[in-house]
Amino acid sequence: MELNITGEPVHTRCLAIALTQGQGESIEFRADILDLRKAGLIALGGRIATAGIIHKMELRGAFSRETGCIERIEWDQSHVMHEANLATKGECCRDPMVRLKELVGTRLGEGFVNELKQCFGGPLGCTHINTLFRELSAFVSRQRVVAREAPELQTARAPGERIASRSIFFDAFLPDDGANTVISVRLADIHYASTDENGSERLHSHDELRLVAEVELSSWQLRGVYARERRRLGPSCSDAPWRERDDELGDFAGRSSFGGMSRFCLERFGQREQDALLLSALLSLAPGMTQVGVTVSDGLAPSSGAHPGGGLAEMDPGPCYMLRTGGPLMETLASGMPGAASGESD
């Protein structure tokens, strides 16, 4: 199935989640986020932001199969946006991570996002880790639904055996006119059956959703959203027809991909289990566009398309720890010192 896309590739975001059998009734998880910027040059809070790996972060831990409650959390952030420097007065994106330990005992799934906001939302945490944790929770919920519909998936696994995995690729392209960006989102879920007598992996199902959106750079307004979805069943994973979702997405045209986008997506598609993949793909648009804005700046000053309404100094402060009200980085940005302008949050 093809959704035609043209233009220069400028940014890729990958979210990858894996669930494996742990000891006893524990399920081990690993969740990674990678932002790969392919273009752009901008002065950013005392540093020069260029193309390359911008964010590379991972979460590891375990939760109870029976209760869904988190039993352990570990993390690593090899690449972050704001390292400690003079402009941040020694602060960096890694500083708030210790707060994640407060999530131990919290149940993944319904209600988790509210608990995450209380512990790690806004000035308490990091927007990228929040995005990753929300997707982990959404995928755990989806895995429960699939297992409920297929009781054979609830049988005990050997430690280390893979249970399920999810990948989301967000790719942005700039057509020649430079006025719009074309976004491709590809989501794939794999649910594994128990291994065979030889220890080889077997497939239960492979679910896919592909979405394309066109966004006007000057306003970050959506011009159109189109999606296709299919499920292929194991063990053969033979071909299956794609189901169009375009008719359900018509009222996204004209909406901003900035303020209120997540709330609108949840209102439209947050109530039905069969819309879970479409919802995750749609929720990736707003945070992904934050990264795309910087790629259109090819000088040290941000372009008019870097952020709707202007630069970071015009944003409401507090979307994350580094951009909290009264924080050193926000003071640097407000001071107008050289290199302070930005179109990107932490």
Backbone torsions as a table, in degrees:
resi	resn	phi	psi	omega
1	MET	NA	133.1	-177.4
2	GLU	-117.4	134.7	165.7
3	LEU	-117.4	109.2	-169.4
4	ASN	-63.9	132.7	-179.2
5	ILE	-135.8	133.5	175.6
6	THR	-131.3	159.6	176.4
7	GLY	123.9	170.8	179.6
8	GLU	-79.8	129.0	177.1
9	PRO	-69.7	130.0	-176.2
10	VAL	-123.7	-22.7	-179.4
11	HIS	-157.5	143.3	173.1
12	THR	-130.2	132.9	170.4
13	ARG	-119.4	132.9	177.7
14	CYS	-123.0	129.4	168.6
15	LEU	-113.0	128.7	-179.4
16	ALA	-132.6	129.8	-177.5
17	ILE	-129.6	136.4	178.6
18	ALA	-134.8	135.2	175.6
19	LEU	-116.1	129.4	178.5
20	THR	-132.6	159.0	179.1
21	GLN	-72.3	129.0	175.1
22	GLY	-98.7	-157.8	177.5
23	GLN	-79.2	138.4	178.6
24	GLY	61.8	-125.8	-178.3
25	GLU	-96.8	11.2	-179.6
26	SER	-83.9	143.4	171.5
27	ILE	-112.8	125.6	178.3
28	GLU	-84.1	143.4	175.2
29	PHE	-128.2	151.3	169.2
30	ARG	-137.6	134.1	-179.6
31	ALA	-136.6	126.8	-177.0
32	ASP	-122.3	146.0	171.5
33	ILE	-129.4	134.2	179.7
34	LEU	-134.8	124.4	172.0
35	ASP	-109.2	120.1	-179.1
36	LEU	-117.0	105.6	-178.7
37	ARG	-88.7	129.8	-174.6
38	LYS	-107.1	-2.4	-179.6
39	ALA	-158.3	170.4	173.9
40	GLY	107.7	150.0	176.9
41	LEU	-154.4	123.5	-174.3
42	ILE	-157.4	144.1	172.6
43	ALA	-79.5	130.6	-168.6
44	LEU	-140.3	98.5	173.8
45	GLY	52.4	46.8	178.0
46	GLY	89.4	-2.2	178.6
47	ARG	-128.0	162.4	175.0
48	ILE	-100.7	117.3	179.3
49	ALA	-90.1	128.5	-177.4
50	THR	-128.5	180.0	173.9
51	ALA	-67.9	154.1	179.5
52	GLY	137.3	-163.8	176.1
53	ILE	-77.2	117.9	-176.3
54	ILE	-98.1	-45.3	177.1
55	HIS	-131.8	134.1	173.0
56	LYS	-144.5	105.7	-173.1
57	MET	-137.5	150.7	178.4
58	GLU	-143.2	149.0	173.3
59	LEU	-118.7	139.4	175.0
60	ARG	-134.7	152.2	178.3
61	GLY	168.1	-158.6	-177.8
62	ALA	-150.1	152.7	173.6
63	PHE	-139.4	162.0	-177.5
64	SER	-78.8	129.6	175.6
65	ARG	-61.1	-37.5	-175.1
66	GLU	-74.2	-47.2	-173.3
67	THR	-102.8	-21.2	-175.1
68	GLY	79.1	3.4	-177.0
69	CYS	-79.4	137.3	179.9
70	ILE	-67.4	131.0	-179.0
71	GLU	-104.9	-25.3	-176.4
72	ARG	-158.2	142.2	176.5
73	ILE	-135.5	131.8	171.2
74	GLU	-131.9	162.5	-176.9
75	TRP	-153.9	162.5	174.4
76	ASP	-151.8	140.5	178.3
77	GLN	-134.4	88.4	-178.8
78	SER	-74.7	-30.6	-180.0
79	HIS	-129.4	122.5	176.7
80	VAL	-129.5	164.0	-177.8
81	MET	-73.8	-45.6	-173.7
82	HIS	-113.9	100.6	171.1
83	GLU	-81.1	162.5	178.7
84	ALA	-64.6	129.6	176.3
85	ASN	-156.1	-174.2	-177.0
86	LEU	-63.5	-39.4	-177.7
87	ALA	-65.1	-29.9	-179.9
88	THR	-96.4	1.1	-177.2
89	LYS	53.2	40.7	175.3
90	GLY	87.5	-2.1	178.1
91	GLU	-84.5	157.0	174.4
92	CYS	-150.8	172.4	-174.7
93	CYS	-63.7	-18.8	-176.9
94	ARG	-81.1	-15.3	-172.4
95	ASP	-56.9	-42.0	-175.5
96	PRO	-82.0	-2.0	-170.7
97	MET	-61.6	-27.7	-178.9
98	VAL	-59.7	-22.8	178.9
99	ARG	-63.5	-22.3	-178.4
100	LEU	-60.4	-25.8	178.9
101	LYS	-60.5	-24.3	179.5
102	GLU	-69.0	-14.5	179.4
103	LEU	-82.2	-10.8	176.2
104	VAL	-59.0	128.9	-175.9
105	GLY	97.8	-11.4	178.9
106	THR	-83.7	140.8	-176.7
107	ARG	-86.8	127.0	173.1
108	LEU	-72.0	145.6	-179.2
109	GLY	113.6	-146.9	-176.8
110	GLU	-55.7	130.2	178.7
111	GLY	87.9	-9.4	-175.5
112	PHE	-66.9	-38.4	-176.4
113	VAL	-59.7	-39.0	178.1
114	ASN	-64.1	-41.0	177.9
115	GLU	-65.3	-38.6	179.0
116	LEU	-63.3	-42.1	178.7
117	LYS	-61.2	-41.3	-179.3
118	GLN	-65.2	-35.4	-175.7
119	CYS	-90.2	-37.8	-165.7
120	PHE	-139.8	15.4	-177.1
121	GLY	-87.2	156.0	174.6
122	GLY	54.0	-131.1	-175.5
123	PRO	-68.6	-3.4	177.9
124	LEU	-87.1	-15.7	-170.2
125	GLY	-147.1	-150.3	-173.4
126	CYS	-127.7	130.7	-176.9
127	THR	-63.6	-33.2	-177.3
128	HIS	-74.2	-41.0	175.2
129	ILE	-65.3	-37.5	175.9
130	ASN	-61.5	-45.0	177.8
131	THR	-58.4	-43.4	-178.2
132	LEU	-66.8	-43.5	-178.6
133	PHE	-68.1	-37.0	177.8
134	ARG	-64.3	-39.0	179.0
135	GLU	-69.7	-37.4	175.0
136	LEU	-58.6	-46.9	-179.6
137	SER	-62.9	-42.7	179.3
138	ALA	-62.5	-39.1	-178.9
139	PHE	-71.1	-38.3	176.3
140	VAL	-60.6	-41.5	176.8
141	SER	-61.2	-42.8	-179.9
142	ARG	-64.9	-40.7	-179.9
143	GLN	-63.3	-36.5	177.1
144	ARG	-62.4	-41.4	179.9
145	VAL	-63.4	-46.2	179.8
146	VAL	-62.1	-42.0	179.6
147	ALA	-67.8	-33.8	177.8
148	ARG	-66.3	-36.3	-179.4
149	GLU	-79.7	-18.4	-179.5
150	ALA	-130.8	85.0	-174.8
151	PRO	-54.2	-25.3	-179.7
152	GLU	-63.8	-19.8	178.5
153	LEU	-76.7	-10.6	-178.4
154	GLN	-89.6	0.9	179.1
155	THR	-71.0	155.6	-177.6
156	ALA	-64.0	143.1	177.2
157	ARG	-113.3	160.7	174.1
158	ALA	-76.9	145.3	177.8
159	PRO	-52.4	133.4	-179.0
160	GLY	91.1	-11.8	-179.2
161	GLU	-72.0	135.6	-178.5
162	ARG	-74.0	138.4	-179.9
163	ILE	-104.0	-48.3	-177.2
164	ALA	-164.6	158.4	176.2
165	SER	-148.0	152.6	177.7
166	ARG	-134.4	139.8	171.1
167	SER	-129.9	139.8	174.1
168	ILE	-129.5	121.8	176.1
169	PHE	-111.9	122.7	175.4
170	PHE	-109.2	115.2	-179.8
171	ASP	-121.3	133.1	-179.7
172	ALA	-113.8	140.7	-179.2
173	PHE	-131.2	143.5	175.9
174	LEU	-109.9	109.7	174.5
175	PRO	-65.2	170.6	-174.8
176	ASP	-60.8	-30.4	-176.4
177	ASP	-69.9	-21.0	176.5
178	GLY	70.7	2.4	-177.5
179	ALA	-90.9	-22.9	-176.0
180	ASN	-132.8	160.8	170.9
181	THR	-120.3	143.5	177.4
182	VAL	-106.6	127.0	-176.8
183	ILE	-110.0	131.8	172.5
184	SER	-114.6	127.7	175.2
185	VAL	-120.5	125.3	176.7
186	ARG	-122.5	120.5	-179.3
187	LEU	-117.0	134.8	178.3
188	ALA	-137.9	128.3	174.8
189	ASP	-111.9	133.2	172.6
190	ILE	-119.6	127.0	175.2
191	HIS	-115.2	124.8	-174.3
192	TYR	-95.1	137.5	167.1
193	ALA	-79.6	171.8	176.2
194	SER	-62.0	149.8	179.7
195	THR	-64.4	155.8	179.5
196	ASP	-79.1	-175.8	-175.0
197	GLU	-65.2	-17.6	178.2
198	ASN	-95.0	1.2	179.7
199	GLY	85.1	8.2	179.8
200	SER	-83.3	145.6	179.5
201	GLU	-69.4	146.3	175.9
202	ARG	-126.5	145.3	-177.8
203	LEU	-93.1	132.4	170.4
204	HIS	-91.2	-49.4	-179.7
205	SER	-159.4	154.9	177.4
206	HIS	-131.2	108.1	-178.5
207	ASP	-102.9	135.5	-178.7
208	GLU	-133.3	145.3	171.1
209	LEU	-138.4	132.0	178.0
210	ARG	-123.8	131.5	-174.3
211	LEU	-132.8	141.2	174.3
212	VAL	-127.9	134.2	177.8
213	ALA	-133.1	143.6	173.1
214	GLU	-110.7	129.3	-174.3
215	VAL	-126.1	131.6	176.3
216	GLU	-77.5	124.5	-172.5
217	LEU	-68.2	-37.1	-175.3
218	SER	-66.0	-28.5	-177.0
219	SER	-123.2	-8.1	-172.4
220	TRP	57.2	31.5	179.3
221	GLN	-88.4	134.1	178.5
222	LEU	-72.5	130.5	176.8
223	ARG	-98.2	-19.5	177.8
224	GLY	178.8	148.2	177.8
225	VAL	-135.1	134.1	-177.1
226	TYR	-137.0	142.5	-176.0
227	ALA	-148.2	151.3	175.1
228	ARG	-133.8	151.3	-176.5
229	GLU	-146.3	147.2	174.5
230	ARG	-155.2	161.9	173.9
231	ARG	-128.5	132.1	173.3
232	ARG	-117.7	135.7	-174.5
233	LEU	-100.5	147.3	175.3
234	GLY	-84.6	174.1	3.0
235	PRO	-82.4	-10.5	-173.7
236	SER	-84.3	-26.6	-177.5
237	CYS	55.7	44.7	-179.5
238	SER	-70.8	165.7	-174.5
239	ASP	-62.6	150.7	179.3
240	ALA	-145.3	151.0	-177.9
241	PRO	-71.0	151.3	174.8
242	TRP	-85.6	144.2	176.3
243	ARG	-106.7	124.2	179.2
244	GLU	-74.9	140.8	176.8
245	ARG	-118.1	9.6	-173.3
246	ASP	-57.7	-41.3	-176.0
247	ASP	-60.8	-26.1	-179.0
248	GLU	-86.5	-4.8	-173.1
249	LEU	-113.8	6.5	-176.4
250	GLY	-60.5	-34.9	-176.3
251	ASP	-82.0	4.9	171.3
252	PHE	-78.8	-24.2	178.7
253	ALA	-62.4	130.7	-179.5
254	GLY	93.4	-10.1	179.0
255	ARG	-87.0	151.0	176.5
256	SER	-77.3	139.8	174.3
257	SER	-86.6	9.1	-179.1
258	PHE	-103.0	-98.7	-174.3
259	GLY	-71.1	132.1	173.0
260	GLY	79.9	2.3	-176.8
261	MET	-64.4	-46.8	-178.0
262	SER	-61.6	-43.4	-179.6
263	ARG	-61.7	-42.1	-179.9
264	PHE	-63.9	-42.9	178.5
265	CYS	-61.3	-43.5	-179.4
266	LEU	-65.7	-38.5	178.5
267	GLU	-64.7	-37.7	-177.2
268	ARG	-79.8	-41.1	-169.0
269	PHE	-129.5	13.8	-176.6
270	GLY	-90.3	0.9	-172.9
271	GLN	-105.0	-19.3	-174.7
272	ARG	-112.8	132.3	-179.1
273	GLU	-60.6	-33.3	-176.9
274	GLN	-72.6	-8.4	178.7
275	ASP	-100.5	9.4	-171.7
276	ALA	-62.0	-41.5	-178.8
277	LEU	-69.4	-42.7	178.0
278	LEU	-61.2	-40.8	179.4
279	LEU	-62.4	-45.1	179.7
280	SER	-61.9	-40.4	178.7
281	ALA	-64.6	-43.4	180.0
282	LEU	-65.3	-38.9	-178.7
283	LEU	-69.5	-13.4	178.1
284	SER	-81.1	-13.0	-173.8
285	LEU	-67.8	-49.5	-175.2
286	ALA	-64.7	-51.2	178.9
287	PRO	-64.8	-31.3	177.8
288	GLY	-68.0	-38.4	179.7
289	MET	-63.9	-29.6	176.9
290	THR	-58.2	-37.1	178.7
291	GLN	-75.0	-37.4	-177.7
292	VAL	-63.8	-35.2	-177.7
293	GLY	-54.4	-39.1	-177.6
294	VAL	-70.7	-31.0	-175.8
295	THR	-67.2	-19.9	-178.8
296	VAL	-85.7	-4.0	176.0
297	SER	-91.4	119.2	-177.2
298	ASP	-115.7	14.1	172.1
299	GLY	-132.7	179.4	-177.4
300	LEU	-69.9	-24.8	177.4
301	ALA	-87.2	141.6	-179.9
302	PRO	-68.1	144.3	177.1
303	SER	-77.8	168.1	179.5
304	SER	-65.1	-20.1	179.8
305	GLY	-91.3	2.1	-175.5
306	ALA	-68.8	-28.5	179.5
307	HIS	-158.6	135.7	-179.3
308	PRO	-61.8	125.8	178.0
309	GLY	89.2	-6.4	178.2
310	GLY	132.7	-156.7	-175.1
311	GLY	-89.3	-174.0	-176.1
312	LEU	-62.3	-32.9	-178.2
313	ALA	-63.4	-19.6	179.6
314	GLU	-93.9	-2.1	177.8
315	MET	-77.5	156.5	168.7
316	ASP	-67.2	125.9	-178.3
317	PRO	-70.2	161.9	173.5
318	GLY	101.0	11.5	179.5
319	PRO	-69.5	-17.3	178.9
320	CYS	-160.3	175.2	-176.7
321	TYR	-57.3	-45.9	-176.3
322	MET	-68.8	-24.1	-177.6
323	LEU	-109.8	25.8	-179.1
324	ARG	-72.9	155.6	177.7
325	THR	-59.4	127.7	179.0
326	GLY	81.8	-1.8	178.8
327	GLY	-72.8	157.4	-177.4
328	PRO	-56.6	-41.0	-177.8
329	LEU	-67.2	-41.2	177.7
330	MET	-64.3	-36.6	176.6
331	GLU	-64.9	-39.6	177.1
332	THR	-63.0	-44.8	179.9
333	LEU	-63.8	-41.0	-179.0
334	ALA	-69.2	-26.0	-177.1
335	SER	-73.4	-18.5	-179.6
336	GLY	74.0	19.1	178.9
337	MET	-64.2	151.8	178.9
338	PRO	-53.3	134.3	179.6
339	GLY	83.0	10.4	-176.9
340	ALA	-86.8	-24.4	-173.7
341	ALA	-66.7	151.5	179.8
342	SER	-159.2	154.0	171.4
343	GLY	-118.9	16.2	-172.9
344	GLU	-134.0	139.7	173.4
345	SER	-88.0	173.5	-178.7
346	ASP	-53.9	NA	NA
